[in-house]
């Protein structure tokens, strides 16, 4: 392994030395990541630095100035820290609108009974009614993710407005307008990241339709209507309103229960950063 690394250094040394830095220093760092961390280091080090990864030996060869080396070391140190775990408690509040309708009759007046029979007057009044009562119920889901990771919440196993949402996805190039769903559910993808000094969590929520079509399993993420927010550790935020993209969410966050009763969802989220 060491011989292979020296051979790579020998081949690349002329390119390193040609970078034109008078205070250039060559160093080798452990590589604990992929292309993403390499690109971050290149951005941090600046255009004058020469950074070459060697995936086989899991090493990163860098020819750069001392200041650039300091920035690279700082980034690698931070990246090597274990990521915090985040528990996300999610409460779904379902408001069902139960409508009852019917008709009946009411009467008023008097009846007089005499030895010869009964007589009197009775006024018959038809009565119609249509009553709507709100019924609330709650359910709880819990996600456990590492900072920067994501989990999935089930919003509903059925989608009443599947045709409208399919058309929306087709208009935005996410799926074919001819997509025929045999079974489809609604989900929210939740990405959670610890920010700042660890006192807050940034949440990104992305709606998703997932199910079975005539062509097989399919999932569609509506990234264009994702919602981001920053929540203090342990605080609860109500995200049921979704002020932005209300037209979309008014159809996505709704469903039917088994009895056919319409229900509307609001969502309360509480992220908690856990000690590793």
C-alpha positions as CSV (number, residue, x, y, z in Angstrom):
1,X,0.0,0.0,0.0
2,X,2.8,2.4,0.9
3,X,4.7,1.6,-2.3
4,X,1.6,2.3,-4.3
5,X,1.1,5.7,-2.6
6,X,4.7,6.7,-3.2
7,X,4.4,5.8,-6.9
8,X,1.3,8.0,-7.2
9,X,3.1,10.9,-5.5
10,X,6.1,10.5,-7.9
11,X,3.8,10.7,-10.9
12,X,1.9,13.7,-9.6
13,X,4.8,15.7,-8.1
14,X,5.6,17.6,-11.3
15,X,2.0,18.8,-11.5
16,X,2.0,19.8,-7.8
17,X,5.2,21.8,-8.3
18,X,3.9,23.6,-11.3
19,X,1.1,25.2,-9.4
20,X,3.2,28.3,-8.8
21,X,2.9,28.6,-5.0
22,X,6.2,29.7,-3.4
23,X,5.1,28.6,0.0
24,X,3.6,25.3,-1.2
25,X,3.7,22.3,1.2
26,X,2.9,18.8,0.3
27,X,0.8,16.8,2.8
28,X,-1.2,13.6,2.8
29,X,-4.5,13.3,4.7
30,X,-6.8,10.4,5.4
31,X,-9.8,10.3,3.1
32,X,-13.0,9.4,4.9
33,X,-15.6,10.4,2.3
34,X,-16.4,10.5,-1.3
35,X,-16.5,13.0,-4.1
36,X,-18.6,15.4,-2.0
37,X,-16.0,16.0,0.7
38,X,-13.2,16.3,-2.0
39,X,-15.2,19.1,-3.7
40,X,-15.8,20.9,-0.4
41,X,-12.0,20.8,0.3
42,X,-11.2,22.1,-3.1
43,X,-13.6,25.0,-2.6
44,X,-12.1,25.7,0.9
45,X,-8.5,25.5,-0.3
46,X,-8.9,27.8,-3.2
47,X,-7.9,27.5,-6.9
48,X,-4.1,27.5,-6.3
49,X,-4.2,24.3,-4.3
50,X,-3.8,20.9,-5.9
51,X,-5.9,18.2,-4.3
52,X,-5.7,14.6,-5.6
53,X,-7.7,11.8,-4.0
54,X,-6.4,8.2,-4.0
55,X,-9.5,6.0,-3.3
56,X,-7.4,2.8,-3.3
57,X,-5.3,3.9,-0.3
58,X,-8.0,6.1,1.2
59,X,-5.6,9.0,1.1
60,X,-5.8,12.6,0.0
61,X,-2.7,14.3,-1.5
62,X,-2.6,18.0,-1.2
63,X,-0.1,20.6,-2.4
64,X,-1.1,24.0,-1.1
65,X,-0.1,27.0,1.0
66,X,0.0,26.8,4.8
67,X,-3.2,28.8,5.2
68,X,-5.0,26.5,2.8
69,X,-3.7,23.4,4.7
70,X,-5.1,24.9,8.0
71,X,-8.5,25.3,6.4
72,X,-8.4,21.8,5.0
73,X,-7.4,20.3,8.4
74,X,-10.3,22.2,10.1
75,X,-12.9,20.9,7.6
76,X,-11.6,17.3,7.9
77,X,-11.7,17.5,11.7
78,X,-15.3,18.7,11.7
79,X,-16.3,16.1,9.1
80,X,-14.7,13.4,11.3
81,X,-16.9,14.2,14.3
82,X,-19.8,11.8,14.8
83,X,-23.1,13.2,13.6
84,X,-25.8,13.9,16.2
85,X,-28.9,11.8,16.3
86,X,-32.2,13.5,16.1
87,X,-35.5,12.2,17.3
88,X,-38.5,13.7,15.6
89,X,-41.9,13.3,17.2
90,X,-44.7,14.0,14.8
91,X,-48.4,14.3,15.8
92,X,-51.0,14.2,13.1
93,X,-54.3,15.8,14.0
94,X,-57.1,14.7,11.8
95,X,-60.3,16.8,11.6
96,X,-63.1,14.9,10.1
97,X,-66.2,16.7,8.8
98,X,-69.2,14.4,9.6
99,X,-72.3,15.6,7.8
100,X,-75.8,14.4,8.6
101,X,-78.9,15.3,6.5
102,X,-82.5,14.3,6.7
103,X,-86.1,15.3,6.8
104,X,-89.1,15.1,9.2
105,X,-92.4,16.6,10.2
106,X,-93.6,18.6,13.1
107,X,-97.1,19.4,14.3
108,X,-99.0,21.9,16.4
109,X,-102.7,22.4,17.3
110,X,-105.3,20.7,19.4
111,X,-107.6,17.7,19.3
112,X,-111.0,17.6,21.2
113,X,-112.5,14.3,22.1
114,X,-116.4,14.1,22.6
115,X,-118.9,11.3,23.0
116,X,-119.6,11.6,19.3
117,X,-116.0,11.4,18.2
118,X,-112.9,13.4,17.9
119,X,-112.4,16.8,16.2
120,X,-110.1,19.7,16.1
121,X,-107.2,21.1,14.0
122,X,-103.6,20.1,13.6
123,X,-101.0,22.0,11.6
124,X,-98.3,19.9,9.9
125,X,-94.9,21.5,9.3
126,X,-92.2,19.8,7.2
127,X,-88.6,20.0,8.7
128,X,-85.3,19.6,6.9
129,X,-81.8,19.6,8.5
130,X,-78.2,19.4,7.4
131,X,-75.7,19.3,10.3
132,X,-71.9,19.1,10.1
133,X,-69.9,18.1,13.2
134,X,-66.1,18.2,13.5
135,X,-64.4,15.1,14.9
136,X,-60.8,15.3,15.9
137,X,-58.4,12.3,16.3
138,X,-54.6,12.2,16.7
139,X,-51.9,9.7,15.8
140,X,-48.2,9.8,16.5
141,X,-45.2,8.8,14.5
142,X,-41.5,9.0,15.6
143,X,-38.5,9.2,13.3
144,X,-34.8,8.7,14.4
145,X,-32.3,10.1,11.9
146,X,-28.6,11.3,12.0
147,X,-28.0,14.9,11.4
148,X,-28.2,15.5,7.6
149,X,-30.2,12.3,7.1
150,X,-33.8,11.8,6.3
151,X,-36.8,9.6,7.2
152,X,-40.3,9.1,5.8
153,X,-43.7,9.8,7.4
154,X,-46.9,8.2,6.2
155,X,-49.6,10.8,5.6
156,X,-52.3,8.5,4.3
157,X,-52.7,5.2,2.5
158,X,-55.2,6.7,0.1
159,X,-55.2,10.0,-1.8
160,X,-58.6,11.4,-2.8
161,X,-57.1,14.0,-5.2
162,X,-54.8,11.5,-7.0
163,X,-55.8,12.7,-10.4
164,X,-55.1,16.4,-9.6
165,X,-51.7,15.5,-8.1
166,X,-50.8,13.3,-11.0
167,X,-51.6,16.1,-13.4
168,X,-49.5,18.5,-11.3
169,X,-46.6,16.1,-11.4
170,X,-47.0,15.7,-15.2
171,X,-47.0,19.5,-15.7
172,X,-43.8,19.7,-13.8
173,X,-42.1,16.9,-15.6
174,X,-42.1,14.5,-12.6
175,X,-44.1,11.7,-14.2
176,X,-46.2,10.8,-17.2
177,X,-49.7,12.2,-17.6
178,X,-50.7,8.7,-18.6
179,X,-49.6,7.2,-15.2
180,X,-52.3,4.9,-13.9
181,X,-52.1,4.2,-10.2
182,X,-53.4,0.9,-8.8
183,X,-52.5,1.8,-5.3
184,X,-50.9,5.0,-4.0
185,X,-50.2,6.6,-0.7
186,X,-49.0,10.0,0.5
187,X,-45.8,10.5,2.5
188,X,-43.6,13.3,3.7
189,X,-39.8,13.0,3.5
190,X,-38.2,14.8,6.5
191,X,-34.5,15.8,6.4
192,X,-33.1,17.0,9.7
193,X,-29.8,18.8,10.3
194,X,-28.4,20.2,13.5
195,X,-27.4,23.9,12.9
196,X,-25.4,26.5,14.8
197,X,-24.2,25.5,18.2
198,X,-26.6,22.6,18.4
199,X,-29.5,24.5,19.8
200,X,-31.7,24.2,16.7
201,X,-32.6,21.8,13.9
202,X,-33.3,22.7,10.3
203,X,-36.2,20.7,8.9
204,X,-36.9,20.1,5.2
205,X,-40.2,18.5,4.3
206,X,-40.8,17.1,0.8
207,X,-44.2,15.6,-0.2
208,X,-44.0,12.2,-1.9
209,X,-46.5,9.9,-3.7
210,X,-45.5,6.3,-3.7
211,X,-47.3,3.2,-4.8
212,X,-48.0,0.7,-7.6
213,X,-48.8,1.7,-11.2
214,X,-49.4,-0.4,-14.3
215,X,-45.7,-0.1,-15.0
216,X,-44.6,-1.3,-11.5
217,X,-43.6,0.5,-8.3
218,X,-43.1,4.2,-8.6
219,X,-42.3,7.1,-6.2
220,X,-42.6,10.8,-7.0
221,X,-41.0,13.6,-4.9
222,X,-42.5,17.0,-5.2
223,X,-39.3,18.9,-4.5
224,X,-40.6,22.1,-5.9
225,X,-43.0,22.5,-3.0
226,X,-40.6,21.5,-0.2
227,X,-41.0,23.4,3.0
228,X,-38.0,24.4,5.2
229,X,-37.9,25.7,8.7
230,X,-35.6,26.0,11.7
231,X,-36.9,24.8,15.0
232,X,-35.3,25.2,18.5
233,X,-34.3,21.9,20.1
234,X,-37.3,20.5,21.9
235,X,-39.8,23.0,20.6
236,X,-43.0,22.1,18.8
237,X,-44.0,23.8,15.5
238,X,-47.4,23.4,13.8
239,X,-46.8,22.9,10.1
240,X,-50.4,22.1,9.1
241,X,-51.0,25.5,7.6
242,X,-48.4,25.4,4.8
243,X,-49.0,29.0,3.8
244,X,-46.8,28.6,0.7
245,X,-48.2,26.3,-2.0
246,X,-51.5,26.2,-0.3
247,X,-53.2,25.0,-3.5
248,X,-51.0,21.9,-3.5
249,X,-51.2,21.1,0.2
250,X,-54.9,21.6,0.4
251,X,-55.2,18.5,-1.8
252,X,-52.2,16.6,-0.5
253,X,-53.0,16.8,3.2
254,X,-56.5,15.4,3.0
255,X,-58.0,11.9,2.9
256,X,-60.9,9.6,3.7
257,X,-61.3,7.3,6.6
258,X,-62.8,3.8,6.1
259,X,-66.3,5.1,6.5
260,X,-65.8,7.6,3.7
261,X,-65.7,10.6,5.9
262,X,-63.5,13.4,4.7
263,X,-60.6,14.4,6.9
264,X,-58.0,17.2,6.9
265,X,-54.6,16.9,8.5
266,X,-52.5,19.3,10.5
267,X,-49.0,18.3,11.7
268,X,-47.1,19.2,14.8
269,X,-43.4,18.4,14.8
270,X,-41.0,18.3,17.8
271,X,-37.3,17.6,17.0
272,X,-35.0,16.6,19.9
273,X,-31.2,16.4,19.6
274,X,-29.9,13.4,21.4
275,X,-26.5,13.0,23.1
276,X,-24.3,10.5,21.4
